[in-house]
Amino acid sequence: MFTGDPFWTANKIAPFAVGAMIGILGGLIGLGGAEFRLPLLIGIFGFVALEAVILNKAMSLVVVAFALPFRATTVPFEQIAENWRIIVNLLAGSLAGAWFGAGWATRLKSETLCKVIAVMLLAIALVLVFGHDLAGGSALLTGSTQLVAGMIVGLVIGIVASLLGVAGGELLIPTLILLFGADIKLAGSLSLAVSLPTMIVGFTRYSRDQSFTVIGKNRVFLAAMAVGSIIGAVVGGQLLGIVPNAVLLPALALILVISAVKVWRH
Protein backbone atom coordinates (compact mmCIF):
# COMPACT_ATOMS: atom_id res chain seq x y z
CA MET A 1 0.00 0.00 0.00
CA PHE A 2 1.30 3.46 -0.87
CA THR A 3 1.01 4.89 2.63
CA GLY A 4 3.00 1.97 4.05
CA ASP A 5 6.23 2.80 2.21
CA PRO A 6 8.34 5.44 4.05
CA PHE A 7 10.04 6.53 0.82
CA TRP A 8 6.79 7.20 -0.99
CA THR A 9 5.27 9.03 1.96
CA ALA A 10 8.37 11.21 2.29
CA ASN A 11 8.78 11.89 -1.40
CA LYS A 12 5.85 13.21 -3.38
CA ILE A 13 7.81 13.51 -6.62
CA ALA A 14 6.72 10.05 -7.79
CA PRO A 15 2.93 10.67 -7.89
CA PHE A 16 3.51 14.12 -9.41
CA ALA A 17 5.77 12.68 -12.12
CA VAL A 18 3.40 9.82 -12.89
CA GLY A 19 0.46 12.26 -13.00
CA ALA A 20 2.36 14.54 -15.38
CA MET A 21 3.30 11.65 -17.67
CA ILE A 22 -0.31 10.46 -17.83
CA GLY A 23 -1.55 14.01 -18.31
CA ILE A 24 0.76 14.40 -21.31
CA LEU A 25 -0.53 11.15 -22.83
CA GLY A 26 -4.11 12.30 -22.28
CA GLY A 27 -3.40 15.76 -23.67
CA LEU A 28 -1.87 14.27 -26.82
CA ILE A 29 -5.16 12.53 -27.64
CA GLY A 30 -7.48 15.16 -26.17
CA LEU A 31 -8.56 13.11 -23.12
CA GLY A 32 -7.95 13.22 -19.37
CA GLY A 33 -5.73 10.13 -19.32
CA ALA A 34 -7.53 8.48 -16.39
CA GLU A 35 -7.70 5.17 -18.24
CA PHE A 36 -3.87 5.08 -18.13
CA ARG A 37 -3.72 6.27 -14.51
CA LEU A 38 -5.91 3.51 -13.05
CA PRO A 39 -3.63 0.52 -13.86
CA LEU A 40 -0.68 2.37 -12.31
CA LEU A 41 -2.61 3.08 -9.12
CA ILE A 42 -3.22 -0.66 -8.84
CA GLY A 43 0.03 -2.08 -10.23
CA ILE A 44 2.68 0.40 -9.09
CA PHE A 45 1.28 2.18 -6.05
CA GLY A 46 -0.43 -0.91 -4.65
CA PHE A 47 -3.98 0.32 -4.05
CA VAL A 48 -6.73 -2.29 -4.06
CA ALA A 49 -9.12 -2.04 -7.00
CA LEU A 50 -11.94 -0.06 -5.36
CA GLU A 51 -9.58 2.40 -3.66
CA ALA A 52 -7.78 2.93 -6.98
CA VAL A 53 -11.09 3.61 -8.75
CA ILE A 54 -12.13 6.14 -6.07
CA LEU A 55 -8.77 7.96 -6.23
CA ASN A 56 -8.92 7.90 -10.03
CA LYS A 57 -12.42 9.36 -9.92
CA ALA A 58 -11.29 12.17 -7.59
CA MET A 59 -8.37 13.08 -9.87
CA SER A 60 -10.53 12.86 -12.99
CA LEU A 61 -13.01 15.23 -11.38
CA VAL A 62 -10.28 17.79 -10.70
CA VAL A 63 -8.79 17.50 -14.21
CA VAL A 64 -12.16 17.88 -15.95
CA ALA A 65 -13.11 20.84 -13.74
CA PHE A 66 -9.93 22.60 -14.91
CA ALA A 67 -10.19 21.43 -18.54
CA LEU A 68 -13.65 22.85 -19.23
CA PRO A 69 -12.76 26.55 -18.74
CA PHE A 70 -9.41 26.03 -20.51
CA ARG A 71 -11.27 24.92 -23.64
CA ALA A 72 -13.49 28.03 -23.58
CA THR A 73 -11.02 29.86 -25.82
CA THR A 74 -11.54 27.18 -28.49
CA VAL A 75 -15.22 26.44 -27.92
CA PRO A 76 -17.04 29.31 -26.11
CA PHE A 77 -19.55 28.49 -23.36
CA GLU A 78 -22.26 30.03 -25.54
CA GLN A 79 -21.70 27.35 -28.17
CA ILE A 80 -21.87 24.65 -25.52
CA ALA A 81 -25.12 26.14 -24.16
CA GLU A 82 -26.64 26.12 -27.65
CA ASN A 83 -26.34 22.33 -27.62
CA TRP A 84 -28.00 21.85 -24.22
CA ARG A 85 -30.44 19.31 -25.66
CA ILE A 86 -27.57 16.94 -26.48
CA ILE A 87 -26.11 17.36 -23.01
CA VAL A 88 -29.45 16.73 -21.30
CA ASN A 89 -30.11 13.72 -23.55
CA LEU A 90 -26.88 12.00 -22.59
CA LEU A 91 -27.13 13.03 -18.94
CA ALA A 92 -30.56 11.42 -18.70
CA GLY A 93 -28.79 8.07 -19.03
CA SER A 94 -25.28 8.78 -17.71
CA LEU A 95 -26.35 10.08 -14.30
CA ALA A 96 -28.29 6.90 -13.58
CA GLY A 97 -25.45 4.80 -14.98
CA ALA A 98 -22.91 6.58 -12.76
CA TRP A 99 -24.97 5.93 -9.63
CA PHE A 100 -25.59 2.25 -10.39
CA GLY A 101 -22.03 1.67 -11.63
CA ALA A 102 -20.55 3.04 -8.41
CA GLY A 103 -22.97 0.93 -6.40
CA TRP A 104 -21.94 -2.22 -8.23
CA ALA A 105 -18.24 -1.42 -7.79
CA THR A 106 -18.62 -1.18 -4.01
CA ARG A 107 -20.30 -4.60 -3.89
CA LEU A 108 -17.86 -6.50 -6.12
CA LYS A 109 -14.95 -8.47 -4.72
CA SER A 110 -11.61 -6.87 -5.46
CA GLU A 111 -10.59 -9.77 -7.73
CA THR A 112 -13.83 -9.51 -9.71
CA LEU A 113 -13.53 -5.73 -10.00
CA CYS A 114 -9.99 -6.13 -11.35
CA LYS A 115 -11.27 -8.45 -14.07
CA VAL A 116 -14.12 -6.06 -14.95
CA ILE A 117 -11.60 -3.21 -15.15
CA ALA A 118 -9.33 -5.29 -17.41
CA VAL A 119 -12.16 -6.05 -19.86
CA MET A 120 -13.19 -2.38 -19.97
CA LEU A 121 -9.60 -1.27 -20.60
CA LEU A 122 -9.49 -3.62 -23.59
CA ALA A 123 -12.76 -2.15 -24.88
CA ILE A 124 -11.39 1.38 -24.53
CA ALA A 125 -8.24 0.33 -26.42
CA LEU A 126 -10.45 -0.71 -29.34
CA VAL A 127 -12.41 2.56 -29.20
CA LEU A 128 -9.15 4.49 -29.09
CA VAL A 129 -7.94 2.89 -32.32
CA PHE A 130 -11.18 2.81 -34.28
CA GLY A 131 -13.26 5.64 -32.82
CA HIS A 132 -10.95 8.57 -32.15
CA ASP A 133 -10.24 9.80 -35.67
CA LEU A 134 -13.88 10.16 -36.70
CA ALA A 135 -14.98 13.29 -38.51
CA GLY A 136 -18.18 15.14 -37.66
CA GLY A 137 -20.96 15.24 -40.20
CA SER A 138 -24.61 14.30 -40.31
CA ALA A 139 -26.17 12.68 -37.26
CA LEU A 140 -26.56 8.92 -37.44
CA LEU A 141 -30.09 9.09 -36.00
CA THR A 142 -32.72 11.79 -35.58
CA GLY A 143 -35.90 12.47 -33.63
CA SER A 144 -37.18 10.12 -30.94
CA THR A 145 -34.83 7.33 -32.08
CA GLN A 146 -31.85 9.56 -31.40
CA LEU A 147 -33.31 10.53 -28.03
CA VAL A 148 -33.70 6.91 -26.90
CA ALA A 149 -30.30 5.91 -28.28
CA GLY A 150 -28.68 8.85 -26.48
CA MET A 151 -30.17 7.78 -23.15
CA ILE A 152 -29.09 4.16 -23.60
CA VAL A 153 -25.55 5.07 -24.65
CA GLY A 154 -25.37 7.60 -21.81
CA LEU A 155 -26.38 4.88 -19.34
CA VAL A 156 -23.60 2.57 -20.55
CA ILE A 157 -21.02 5.37 -20.50
CA GLY A 158 -22.06 6.37 -16.98
CA ILE A 159 -21.59 2.80 -15.76
CA VAL A 160 -18.17 2.46 -17.41
CA ALA A 161 -17.04 5.86 -16.12
CA SER A 162 -17.98 4.95 -12.54
CA LEU A 163 -16.45 1.48 -12.62
CA LEU A 164 -13.13 2.84 -13.95
CA GLY A 165 -13.16 6.22 -12.23
CA VAL A 166 -12.72 7.98 -15.58
CA ALA A 167 -14.41 10.97 -17.20
CA GLY A 168 -15.67 8.83 -20.08
CA GLY A 169 -14.46 11.12 -22.87
CA GLU A 170 -12.98 8.20 -24.80
CA LEU A 171 -16.57 6.92 -25.25
CA LEU A 172 -18.48 10.22 -25.22
CA ILE A 173 -16.52 11.86 -28.05
CA PRO A 174 -17.19 9.11 -30.64
CA THR A 175 -20.85 9.07 -29.51
CA LEU A 176 -21.22 12.82 -29.96
CA ILE A 177 -19.61 12.67 -33.39
CA LEU A 178 -21.54 9.65 -34.71
CA LEU A 179 -24.90 9.92 -32.99
CA PHE A 180 -25.28 13.71 -32.96
CA GLY A 181 -23.01 14.78 -35.84
CA ALA A 182 -20.87 17.14 -33.70
CA ASP A 183 -17.44 18.19 -34.98
CA ILE A 184 -14.40 17.05 -33.02
CA LYS A 185 -13.76 20.35 -31.18
CA LEU A 186 -17.37 20.76 -30.09
CA ALA A 187 -17.55 17.07 -29.14
CA GLY A 188 -14.55 17.50 -26.83
CA SER A 189 -16.21 20.34 -24.91
CA LEU A 190 -19.64 18.71 -24.83
CA SER A 191 -18.08 15.53 -23.45
CA LEU A 192 -16.63 17.55 -20.56
CA ALA A 193 -20.01 19.17 -19.91
CA VAL A 194 -21.57 15.69 -19.67
CA SER A 195 -18.66 14.17 -17.75
CA LEU A 196 -18.57 16.69 -14.90
CA PRO A 197 -22.08 16.10 -13.47
CA THR A 198 -21.79 12.39 -14.25
CA MET A 199 -18.60 12.11 -12.21
CA ILE A 200 -20.08 14.13 -9.35
CA VAL A 201 -22.96 11.65 -9.10
CA GLY A 202 -20.59 8.66 -9.12
CA PHE A 203 -18.32 10.38 -6.61
CA THR A 204 -21.29 11.04 -4.32
CA ARG A 205 -22.27 7.38 -4.44
CA TYR A 206 -18.72 6.26 -3.63
CA SER A 207 -18.67 8.63 -0.63
CA ARG A 208 -21.19 6.32 1.08
CA ASP A 209 -18.69 3.43 1.09
CA GLN A 210 -16.04 2.93 3.77
CA SER A 211 -13.34 2.71 1.06
CA PHE A 212 -13.91 6.43 0.46
CA THR A 213 -11.60 7.06 3.44
CA VAL A 214 -8.70 6.36 1.05
CA ILE A 215 -9.02 9.98 -0.10
CA GLY A 216 -8.43 11.41 3.36
CA LYS A 217 -5.58 9.02 4.08
CA ASN A 218 -3.84 9.84 0.79
CA ARG A 219 -4.80 13.49 0.27
CA VAL A 220 -1.19 14.63 -0.28
CA PHE A 221 -0.62 11.84 -2.79
CA LEU A 222 -3.91 12.76 -4.46
CA ALA A 223 -3.02 16.43 -4.67
CA ALA A 224 0.46 15.74 -6.06
CA MET A 225 -0.80 13.43 -8.79
CA ALA A 226 -3.75 15.69 -9.64
CA VAL A 227 -1.48 18.73 -10.05
CA GLY A 228 0.89 16.65 -12.17
CA SER A 229 -2.04 15.46 -14.30
CA ILE A 230 -3.26 19.02 -14.91
CA ILE A 231 0.19 20.33 -15.85
CA GLY A 232 0.81 17.28 -18.03
CA ALA A 233 -2.54 17.72 -19.81
CA VAL A 234 -1.65 21.34 -20.64
CA VAL A 235 1.76 20.28 -21.98
CA GLY A 236 0.24 17.40 -23.92
CA GLY A 237 -2.31 19.75 -25.44
CA GLN A 238 0.51 21.97 -26.69
CA LEU A 239 2.22 18.94 -28.24
CA LEU A 240 -0.99 17.84 -29.95
CA GLY A 241 -0.32 17.04 -33.61
CA ILE A 242 3.44 16.58 -33.25
CA VAL A 243 3.10 12.79 -33.04
CA PRO A 244 0.97 11.41 -35.92
CA ASN A 245 -2.22 9.72 -34.76
CA ALA A 246 -1.40 6.76 -36.97
CA VAL A 247 1.52 6.08 -34.62
CA LEU A 248 0.22 7.52 -31.35
CA LEU A 249 -3.18 5.83 -31.07
CA PRO A 250 -2.03 2.23 -31.71
CA ALA A 251 0.86 2.75 -29.26
CA LEU A 252 -1.47 4.01 -26.53
CA ALA A 253 -3.94 1.21 -27.27
CA LEU A 254 -1.09 -1.29 -26.82
CA ILE A 255 -0.31 0.29 -23.43
CA LEU A 256 -3.94 -0.22 -22.43
CA VAL A 257 -3.87 -3.86 -23.58
CA ILE A 258 -0.71 -4.55 -21.54
CA SER A 259 -2.25 -2.74 -18.57
CA ALA A 260 -5.44 -4.80 -18.91
CA VAL A 261 -3.45 -8.05 -18.81
CA LYS A 262 -1.53 -6.91 -15.72
CA VAL A 263 -4.68 -5.80 -13.91
CA TRP A 264 -6.41 -9.10 -14.79
CA ARG A 265 -3.51 -11.00 -13.21
CA HIS A 266 -3.17 -8.65 -10.23
N, C-alpha and C positions, 0 to 999 in steps of 0.2 A: 504494500500500500504506500502511496506517495508520502503521506505524513509520517510514516514509520522510518524513513531514511533520513539520517541527520544531514547528509550532504544536500539532498533535495530541499529540505526545509530551510537550510541556511543559504542556499543559493537559488535565487529566483530567475537566473539567466536562462535555465533550461526551458521552463514553460513559455517564457517570452520568446525565445528563439524558435521553438516549435510552432508557437502561434503565428509568428511572423512568416515562417516558411509556408505554413498552410494558407495564411492570408494571401501570400503571393500567388500560390497555385490557384486559389479561388478567384483572385483578381484577374488572372490571365484568361480565365474562361467566363468571367462575369458572374460568379457565384460566391457564396460566403465561405466555401471550403469546409463546412462542418462534416461532410461525408468523409473527408480525409482525416479530420481531427479525431473522430470517434474511435477508429481502430488504434490510434496511438494512445489515447486515454486508457484503453483496455490493455494493449500489448506492452507499452513502454512504461507507463506510469502506474500500472497495476491496479486500477480501479475495477471493481466488479461491474458487470454489464449495466445494471440499473443506475448505479452512481455515475458511471461514465455518460449515460444518456442524459441524466439530469444536468450534469456539468456542461455537456455539449449544448443542451437546450439553453442554459443560462448564457453561454458565450454567443450562441447564435442570435439570441434576443438582443444582446448588446450590439453586435456587428450590424444587424439589420436596422436597428434604431439609428445608428450612425450613417448607414449607407443611403437611406431614403432621402434625407436632406442633401447629401452630397450629390445625388443624381439630379437634383432640382435644376441645376444649370443646364443639363442635357434635356431633361423632360420636365417642364414646369409643373407645379402642383395643379394648375388650372387644367392642363391636359389630362392629368390623372383623374381629376374630379369629373371631367366630361365623360369618362368611361366608368362611372360609378355602378352602372347596371351590371357590368362584367364582374366587378369586384364583389358586389352583393351576391351575384349568382354563384360564384365559387365559394364565398364565405358561408353560404347557406348549407353547403356540404362539409367544408373543411373544418368549421368550428365544432360540429358534432363529431367528425372524425378525430380531431385532436383530443377531445375529451375522452372518447372511448378508447383510442389508441393508448393514451397515457394510463388509463385504468387497466387495460390488458397488460401493459408492461409491468405494472406494479404487482400483478398476480402471477406472472410467469416465473418459473425457476430460472436462475441465472444461466444455467447451461442451455435451456430452451431459448431464452432471450438472445444469447450469443448466436445460436443457429438462425433465428429469425433475422437478426441483424446481418449475418453473412449473406443470406439469400437476397435481402434488400440491397446490399451493396453491389451484388452481382447485377441486379436489375438496373440500378443506377448507372453502372458501367456501360450497359447496353444503351441506355437512353443517352448517355454522354456521347457515345460514338455515332449513333444514328439519329438523335433528335436535337442536337445542339446547333447544327448549321442550317436549320430550316429558314426559309425566307417567308416573310409575311405576305399575305395576299387575300384572296376571298375566304370567308369563313366556311368551314367544312359543313356546318349545320346552321339552320336558322329557325327562328320562331320558338315554339314550345319544345320542339325536339332538342334544340340547343340548350334551352333552359334546364331540361331534365338531365341532359348529358353533362352540363356544367356542374350540377349538384352532385351527381354520381362521382364524377372525376374529382371534384373538390373533397368529397368524403374519403376517397381512397388516398388522396394526397395528404389530407389531415392526419389520417392513421399512420401513414409512412413517416411523416414529419415528426409525430410524437414518439413513435417507436425508436427512431434514430436520433432524435434531438436536433434535427436539422430544420432549416427554413423552408425547404421544399422547392426552392427555385429551379433545381435540376429537372423537376417534373412540371412545375407551373409554367415555365417559359415555353416549352414545346406545346403545352395545352393552349396557352393564350395565342400562340401563333397559328396552330392548326384549327382549333375549335372556333376561335373568335376572329381570326384573320389579322391580329395585331402585328405591327412590325417589331423587329428585334429590340429596338431601344425602348419603345413603349411597353413591350412585354416584360422587360427587365424591371421597370418601375412598378408596373401593375402587380408583378409577382411579389415585390416587397410590400406593397399595400395590402395584399392578401395574407402574406406570411406573418406580418407583425401581430395582428389580432389572433391569428391561428396559434401562434406560438405562446401568446399570453394565456390563452385558454388551456393549452397543454401544460404550461408551466404552473398554472393555478391548480390543475388536477394533481400534478406531481407533488405540490406543496402539502397535500394531505397525507403523504406517505412518509414513514419514518426515515427512509433513505434520503429525504430532502435535506437532512441535517448535514449531508456531505458538502453543501454549499458553505455553511457557516464554518465548518472545520477546515475548509480549503479556500477561504476567501482570498488570501494573498495569492495563492496559486492561480485561482480563477481570474483575479484582476490582471496578473502578469500575462497570462495567456491571451486574455481578451484584448489587452492593449496591443500585444504583439500581433494578434489577428487583424485588428483595425489598421495598424500601420502597414502590415504586409498587404492587405487588400488594396490600400491606396497605391502602394508601390506596384503591385501586380496590375492594377488598372492603368498605370502609366506605361507599363511594358506591353500592354495589350496590342497584339498585331505583330510584335517582333518575332515571336515563334509561330510558324504557320500552323493553323488548326489541323492540317493533315498529319502533322507530326505530334502536336501537343495533345489532342484529344485521345488518340489511341494509347499514348504513353500514360496519361492520367487514368484511363480506363484499366490499363494493365496494373497500375498501382492499386486500384480498387479491387481488382480480382485477387491479387496477392493478399491484400488486407482481409478480404472475405475469407480466404482459405485459413489465414492465421487466426481470425476470430472464431471460425467454426471449430478449430482444433483447440482453442484456448481452454 
